[in-house]
Amino acid sequence: MTNPLLSRFRPWLALVGLAATGGLLVPIAGYLVGKRVIGAYEGQRGLTDYLGSIYAAAGRGEVMAWWLLLAPALVAAVWYLVFRSGRRLLSAPADD
């Protein structure tokens, strides 16, 4: 038996999850990988300064900051469109 309340809010919960992933997890992962590969970030407070600079850049409208923050949602949208169009192509009747 499915919960009608959960099925009603499932798309919104997915968007909140993708926003949290893009807003926190992706920048933190980028910071940790960058620290390991390139070296320490120049800011005095490390991760806090790094996150602050990303959010400030997004606030100024810089495209790369928005690209980083929206990357999980964009990947999910592309996969959704690919699978939806693939399903439509497979279910289309053949023209003989």
Secondary structure, DSSP 8 states (H G I E B T S, - for coil): ---HHHHHHHHHHHHHHHHHIIIIIHHHHHHHHHHHHT---SSTTTHHHHHHHHHHHHHTT-HHHHHHHHHHHHHHHHHHHHHHHHHHHHHS----
